[in-house]
Amino acid sequence: MPPENPRELIDRVRAASAARTPLRIAGNGTKAFYGEQVAGAPLSTREWAGVTSHEPSELVVTVRAGTPLAELETVLAEKGQCLPFEPPHFGPGATVGGMVASALAGPARASAGGVRDFVLGLQLINGKGEWLTFGGQVMKNVAGYDVSRLMAGSMGTLGVITDVSLKVLPFAPAEATLVFPLSQADALAQLHRWGGQPLPLNASCYVKDDTQPDAPELLFVRLRGAKAAVEAAAERMAQEAGGTRMDNAQAGPDWTDCREQRLPFFSAPGAEHGLWRLSLPQTTPVLALPYAQLIEWHGALRWLWAPASAARELRSTAAQAGGHATLFRAPASGDAGVPRFDAQSAALTTIQQRLRAEFDPAGIFNPGRLG
């Protein structure tokens, strides 16, 4: 029988806390590239795995952190359900704990919501080796400080997530993908117009493959929802912006490749280039930057390859637009000491330090991961 509590993880944390030995928390390490690199003894959650509860009629699943994400998605699919925020795997063996800790979401993020929006409750081991429970299995259980959602995106700096309860949703009854030959400016303008209308928009991706001469600029838009709504919107949008409809058998793998960053755009153009992620307001116009971009989330997420020396330019441009820039994947030749994340305000830094002092007083969890 599987163990009833993560005793081995608890003992490891208590020993590390007593010795003030840093711990590098990970599942299978598929997102180890994300954030600042961490030194410390590895602490893996892989052995603490399994779906412990699934209530399809209640749209709730509870799962251990070391459970492979693919396994969870298979269990949900058997009941016609899914994680609507489409978390990326970035390699085989990606775990549920890594999904929550990184809070990374796929193409549907702008329409469906992010990881944090679907976390109902969780259990974690804090820096004192205490196994704590926050939240529950229904939305109304959330009261006071919503600690469970605070863990989404904490990158393992506040505790070892052991179990998480998630809200899930049924697969959409219908889906359609349209492709439009539009320039970046026209694509953004069209997305902004559609965004203000009652259309079943689910995901979008603007891209120009600069590795191919004379490659067209293309906007892909995915619709999901009731069949009648999807069909009506697809016909209307195709006529309005000169689009054509793709076969779902072709479009499905393309969206997966977008989520997993396997499209040609995501191949590094050179060892000195890193992959930058610019998070901006959706209505931000075309940026005056000399780098090709892939744009998701209806304009809110912009990917580009640039050398580390462009950090100041990219971060200044993003800040002027009301957003921020992250060095998502460091250059193969090194990042020249460029921080992965933007500098925080003094107020946010103070809050972060107080949270860490409360959850991890010895400072042993992924020290420096967030910069």
N, C-alpha and C positions, 0 to 999 in steps of 0.2 A: 504493500500500500504506500502511496506517496506520503511524505511527511506532512504533519498538520501545521508546522510553523517553520520558518527559515532559520533554524537554529544555527546552522553553520555560518550563514551570513551575519547573524547577530553576534556570534562569538568573534568573528573576524573584525567586525567594526569595534567592538569593545576593546579588543587587544590593540588595535591601531590607535584608538583614542587614548588609551593609557600610555602608549609609547609615543604618541603624537607622530605617528607614521602616516604619510599621505597615502591615499588609496585612489587608484584610477578605475572608476566604475565603468563597466561595459557589458554589453550582451555578447554579440559576435563582432563588434568593431566595425560595422558597415558604415558608420557615420563618424569614425574616429578622426577623419580629415577636417571635420567641422568645428570651428572654434580654435582657441589657442591650444597648443600641444601641452599635455599634462605628464609630469613625472610622478611615479609612485608605484606601489605594489598593485598589480592587477586584482580587481575584485569582480568576478563574473557572476551574472545572474542566470546563466544558461541552464543550470540544474534545477532552478525553481521555475518550473514550467507546467502548463496545462490550462485548459479552459475549465474553470470550476463551476460555472453556472451560465446557462443561456436560457432566457425566457423569451422566445420569439414573439409571443403575443404582447409582451410588455416592451419589446424593442430594447432589451438590456442584456449585456453580456459581461461577465466578470472573468478575468483572466490573469494568470500570473505573469510577471514581468519578463521572465526568460522564454516565454512561449514564442516560437517563430511567428512572425507576422503573417507569413503565407498560410500557416496552419489555421490561424484565427480566421483569415479571409475565406478559407475553404469551408470551415464550420458554418460561417454565416451564409455563404453562397448556397449551401445545401438547403437552407430555409428561405432562400430568395431575398437575403439581406446583405448589407455591405457597410463599410466605413465610408460615408459619403465625401469625406475630405480627401480621399485618395492618397494616403501616406506613401511617400517613396520608400523603396527598399534599399536602393543603392548597393545591391549585392545579395547573394544567397545568405540565408540565416538571420536576416534582420529581425529584431525582437520587438515585442510590444512595449517593453520598458524604454528602449531606444526611441521608439516612435513618440512616446509621451515626453520623454526628457528633451528631445530635440525640437518637438512641436512643428516639424516640417510637414507641409501639406502639398498636394498635387494640383493639377489644373483646375479642379472644381472649387478651390478654396474661396474665391471671391463670391461665389454664389451659394455654396453649401455651408460655409463657415470653416473654422480651423479646428485643430485637435482640441484646444482648450474648451471649445464650445460643446464638445461631446463627452468630456470627462465628468462623470457623476460623483465619483468617490474613489479613494485609493488608500492603500496601506503603505507605509514606508518605515524604514529604520533610520532614526536620527543619529546625530553624532555621539549620543550617549549610549547607543545600542538599545534604545527603546523602540518597540514595534508599535507604531501609532496608526490609528484609523481616522480618516477624515471623509466627510461627505457620506454618501450612501448609494442607493441604487435607483433613486427617483429624483427628479429635479427639485421637488419641494423640500427635500432633506437639506438643501444648502441653506445655511443660516450663519450669520456672523461673518467671520473672515473665511473666504472660500479658499482654504489652503490646498484642497485637492487640485484646483485649476492653477494655483500658483506654481505647482510642480511642472506644469506643461511649459517647456522651454527653459527650465532651470538648469539643464545640461548636467544633471547629477551633482550640483554644487550644494544642495540643501538636504540631501538624504538619498538612501537607496530605495527606489520604488520597488515594491515586491508584488503588489496586486493592484489592479485597476478595474473599475466598473465603467463601462462605456455605453452611451446611447448609440443605437444603430438604426438604420432606416431600410425600408424595402427598396429593391431595385426599381428604377423608374420604369413605368409601363412602356415608354417609347423613347427613342433616341434618334437624332439625325445630326450629321456633320456637314456643314457647308464650307466651300472654299471660294474666296474672292480675290481676284487680282487687284490689289490696292496698294498704294504707297503707304509708308508708315503714317504720314499725316492724315491721309484719307481713312486709313484703318482705325486710327484713334478717334477721329471725328465720328465715324460711323458707329463705333462701339459706344461712344458717349450718347448718341441719339437713341440707339437701341436700349441702352441702360435705363432711359427714362420712360420706357414703354412696357406694357404688361406682356413681355415675351418670356418664354421658358429658357432664358440663357443659362448655360451651365458652365461653359469653359470657352476660352479663346486663346489663340496663339498666332501672333504675327511673326514671320521669319523671312529672311532672305539669305539663301545659302551662298555666301561670298566665296566659297571654295569652287563654285562652278561659274564659269564665265557666262554672262548674259542670263543668270538665274533670275526668275521673276520674284517680285515681292508678293507674298501671299498672306492672307488672313484666313485662319481656320476658326470656325465658330461651332461649338457643340450645343445642341438643344436637348433637354431632357424634361419629361413630364408626361401628362396625359396625352394619349395618341392624337386626339383631335387638336389639341393646342400645339403640339409639335408639328403636325402636318400643315396646319394653317400658317404658323410662323415661318416654317421652312419655305413655303411657296411665296409668301409675301417678301421675306428678306432676300431671296434669290432674285426676284424681279426688281426689287428696290436698288440693289447694289451689284447686280450682274454676277451673281454667284451660281455655282453648280453644286449638286449634292453628291457626296461621296458614298460609296458602298460601305456599310457598317463593318463588314468583314475586313476591309482595308483600313478604315479609320480607327477602329479599336486598337490594333497594335501600334498605330502611329501615336495615339494619345498615351499609351503605356510607355512608349519610347520617350515621349516628351517628359512624362513624370519621372522616369528613371535616368534622364539626361543621356540618352543613347542616340539622339538625333545627330546628324553630321555637324550641326552648329556647336555641339558640346565637345568636339575634339579640339584640344588646345592648338592654336596656330603656331606656337613656339614655346620653348622651355622657359622663356622669360615672362610669359603671360600667365596671369591668374584669372580665375572666373569670378567676376564681381556680380553681386546681387543688389540691385537698387530697389528699395521699397518706397513707393511714392503714392500720393493721392491718385485715384483713378483718372481724374481729369487733367493730369499733367500733360502738357503738349510735348511735341518732339524735343528731345534734349539736344543742345548744341555740343555734342561730343563726337570725336572722330573715330568712333568704334561701332562696328555692326552690332545690332541688338536683336535678341529674341524677347518678345513681349508677351506676358501672360496676365491673367487675372484682370482682363478688360482694361489694361493700361497700368495697373498698380504694381506689377512686378516686371523688372527689366534686367535681363542678363546680358553681360558683355565680357569680352576678353580684353584685358589691358595689363600692361606691366605694373609692377609695384610702384614705380616712379609716378604713376598717374593717380595715386591715392588722394592727394590733396585736391586735385581737380575734380575727381569723381565725388568725393565727400562734400566739397563745396557746392557742386551742382545739385546734388541730392538735397542738401540742407536748404538751399534757396527755393527748392520746389516743395519743401515741407516734409521731406523724407530722410532716409539715411542709406548709407552704402556699406555693404559687408564684403570682405574678401572671403568668398565662399570656399573656393579651392585655391590654395597657394600655388605659385609658380613652381614648376619642377626644379628650377635653378635656385630656389630660395626666395623668401619674401622681403629680404633686406630689412627685417625688423618692423615691417608695417603691421600695426595691430589689425586683427581680423574684424573687430567690431568698432563702430564709432564710439568716441568718448561720450560718457554719460554726463548728464547735468549733476551738479553737486547734490541736489535733492534726491535724485534717483540713486546716486552712489551711497548716500547715507542710509536710505531705506534698505538697499541691498546688503550693506554691512550689518545692519541691525538684524535682518532676517538670518544671515549666516551665523551671527553670534548666538541667536536663539536655537537654530536647528543644528548647527555644527560648531559648537564652542571651541573645539580643538583645531578646527580648520583642516580636517583631513580629507574631505570629499572633493575630488577633482580641483585642487587648488590652482587658480589662474586660468581655468577653462574659459571664463567669460572676460578675461583680460584684467 
